[in-house]
Amino acid sequence: MPGNEAGGLHPSFWEYMSTVSQSESKASASPSFTVLGVRVHAMQISETAAQVEEWIRERKPERFVSFSGMHGLSESIHDRSMRHVLNSADLVVPDGMSLVWVGRRRGQAQRLKRRVYGPEFMETFIRETGGLYRHYFYGGAPGVADRLADMMHRLHGIQVAGTYCPPFRPLTEEEEADLEARVRAAAPDVLWVGLSTPKQERWMYGHRGRLGVPVLLGVGAAFDFLTGGVQQAPRWMQENGLEWFFRLVIDPRRLWRRYLVSGPRFAWNASLELLNLRKFT
């Protein structure tokens, strides 16, 4: 059944959130900062989860959340359409430590204790809400979404509304119509999108109002990380901004351009912006 109207996270989770005011849980009221012309919300996992639950209760499709890092914002430097997509998101939260560091420089040090890491958010939200909501999993290589759904159902008792593994090409009109019909018939409360950036942001932007889902969440490689298909960096590397190095060593052929080209481009332009030497509009 759709999300419980009185639904909520486990009481222990709300105790953890006890200092978060009602107004702060709303995306429109959340403090934010700008990076390369993109608005990023200064939120933590608990606040993001509270906002997602509020949107589920409202039942107004479709809000979408981007868990963004250096790569997505770097793409927006030379692609204004990507900047528009990100600024159209209902929430853009700092998935990468580079955005946390910029946010702290922008006066959000007290709010940005940690990043809002997509895989961690996904696992936390699912664990704490258990069987309250219906989940749909879209993305990943063949079989990955099914494995993730089965694992989360077994571990946390979630309601699995469905899964869909798209081909590595644009869907045809017939496939798009079939996908939309499947999702609407499944009536999920949340739809997890496990595609690469910027593909997943463009997908969520393009499917607003077409699926009837309260919240779309783009969590990138979370499908592979949580099912064990791809190894995650040690926690100390994640917390100190070194995850990029670990991932580059693990998969250099696919990720060299992201981290050795896009990374320096982001650092240079973000520095110019912080020094008021360049503006992105």
HELIX and SHEET records of a PDB file:
HELIX    1   1 PRO A   11  TYR A   16  1                                   6    
HELIX    2   2 SER A   23  SER A   25  5                                   3    
HELIX    3   3 ALA A   27  ALA A   29  5                                   3    
HELIX    4   4 ILE A   45  GLU A   58  1                                  14    
HELIX    5   5 MET A   70  HIS A   78  1                                   9    
HELIX    6   6 ARG A   80  SER A   88  1                                   9    
HELIX    7   7 MET A   97  GLY A  103  1                                   7    
HELIX    8   8 ARG A  104  GLN A  108  3                                   5    
HELIX    9   9 GLY A  118  THR A  129  1                                  12    
HELIX   10  10 VAL A  144  HIS A  156  1                                  13    
HELIX   11  11 GLU A  173  ALA A  186  1                                  14    
HELIX   12  12 LYS A  199  GLY A  206  1                                   8    
HELIX   13  13 ALA A  222  THR A  227  1                                   6    
HELIX   14  14 ARG A  235  GLU A  239  1                                   5    
HELIX   15  15 GLU A  243  ILE A  250  1                                   8    
HELIX   16  16 PRO A  252  ARG A  257  1                                   6    
HELIX   17  17 ARG A  258  SER A  262  3                                   5    
HELIX   18  18 GLY A  263  LEU A  274  1                                  12    
SHEET    1   A 2 SER A  32  VAL A  35  0                                        
SHEET    2   A 2 VAL A  38  HIS A  41 -1                                        
SHEET    1   B 6 LEU A  91  PRO A  94  0                                        
SHEET    2   B 6 ARG A  63  SER A  68  1                                        
SHEET    3   B 6 VAL A 215  GLY A 218  1                                        
SHEET    4   B 6 VAL A 190  GLY A 194  1                                        
SHEET    5   B 6 ARG A 134  GLY A 139  1                                        
SHEET    6   B 6 GLN A 159  TYR A 164  1                                        
END                                                                             
